[in-house]
Amino acid sequence: MKRAVIGLLGSAVLVGALVTGGALLLRDDPLRPEVAGWLRDARHEGADSAAFLYLMGMDAPADQAPEAYGRERLDLYERWYAQHGATDDFRLPGRPALELPEIPQLCALEEKGCWASLVARDGELDTWVQRHAVLVDRYHHLLALDDYRTLTSGGASEPLPRLSYLIRAQQMAGLQLMQRARRGEGDEARRLLAEELAGLRRLLVQADTLIVKVMVSAMINHNLELQARLYRQGWMPMPELPAPLSEAERSLVPPLQREFLVIATLFQNIRQDRSPQLKERVAMALLVRPNISVNAAFPPFRQVAELSRLEPKDFAREVKAQPLVVPQPTGWRNWMGDRLVAIAGPDYRTYAGRIQDLDAKLRLLALLDDLPAEPSGWAAALAASPVDNPYYPGQPARLEGGNRVCFAGPLEPRPNARCLPLR
């Protein structure tokens, strides 16, 4: 009897140890307060945004309202999301859309030879603009809205706004102003380009996803390029001199919070993954701790968020001084989670650099009036100009490629990102 009691007690202790050990093995950590705060800020529950819905439906047929079209698209995704969650693939069903004609001759202003090609196509430009009249009107309406905020629930398959339509709309609006300036309406073109720039900068502040933030920065770059071209062509007065970017314009905090929310949502839903392989589900349950993984993924996002808010001279110093932060291993309890976190993502400093480069381009706009029409006088005018590099105070601009004025910067730029044309 005594032996039986001792045996039962021993078994109970062993079972208790196994249960306790299993609980410790499966235990997850709480989210760190800063991490939880980021995720809370990234969620816009109960919010609304006419601008987001309008952009989401910018491809609506000509006889339909973009905002209503975007609302239908959003509702369709949210109903699907409520049933499937963040890990399944979502595909929008095909719907009628506004025609986006193919124009092989259409080019980016920054490309070599593009400006000369467009100038030579005087009659064609009017035809292109007329074919896109509805889209141009929608573009002006969108820029007048002041409440952009992403409304989709974060997930790997959330639908994107209709960015191809947005890009084409700006191109056509720009060609329309080019034609007006060519025909003697330079003052009006100058006013409207300044108005467009103000709307784009407002949208740059409100953009809360990385793809929209970067896209809007590219559109600002296009606007500045067109202003410089029209002025140096003699078709438009000297552009209005814009203020430097504000911290809110530079900041990648909201877009990175949104990127981070998507990653966190995937980790927090990973155990609900409908994988057909039992061993994969077991591995996820045993070797992935969602909160530990999310905490580990956070430091690289925080580093770039802090860098993005700096003024250009401080950004240039810190982006060179700080080593790139990478996620650190968290231990054997999160063996698979560590490997998922370590999968190389983009270097987000590159995106911060693209926004920062806009400050260089904004400052170059002030240089244009200092430089004569004849190239022989450019070098001397640059040396005498008080306009210096926002990244490296005291450093003048330099000539590149024979017809562009540029600033140096801390990161490798996209072509002509820190340059403006002189002819």
Secondary structure, DSSP 8 states (H G I E B T S, - for coil): -HHHHHHHHHHHHHHHHHHHHHHHHH------HHHHHHHHHH--TT---HHHHHHHTTT--TTS-HHHHHHHHHHHHHHHHHHH-SSS---------------TT---TTSTTHHHHHHT-HHHHHHHHHHTHHHHHHHHHHHH-------S--STT-----HHHHHHHHHHHHHHHHHHHHTT-HHHHHHHHHHHHHHHHHHHHH--SHHHHHHHHHHHHHHHHHHHHHHHHTSS----------HHHH--HHHHHHHHHHHHHHHHTGGG---S-HHHHHHHHHH--HHHHHHHHHHHHHHHHHHHTS-HHHHHHHHHHS---------GGGHHHHHHHHS----THHHHHHHHHHHHHHHHHHHGGGS-SSGGGHHHHHHH---B-SSSTT-B-EEETTTEEE---SS---TTTTEEE--
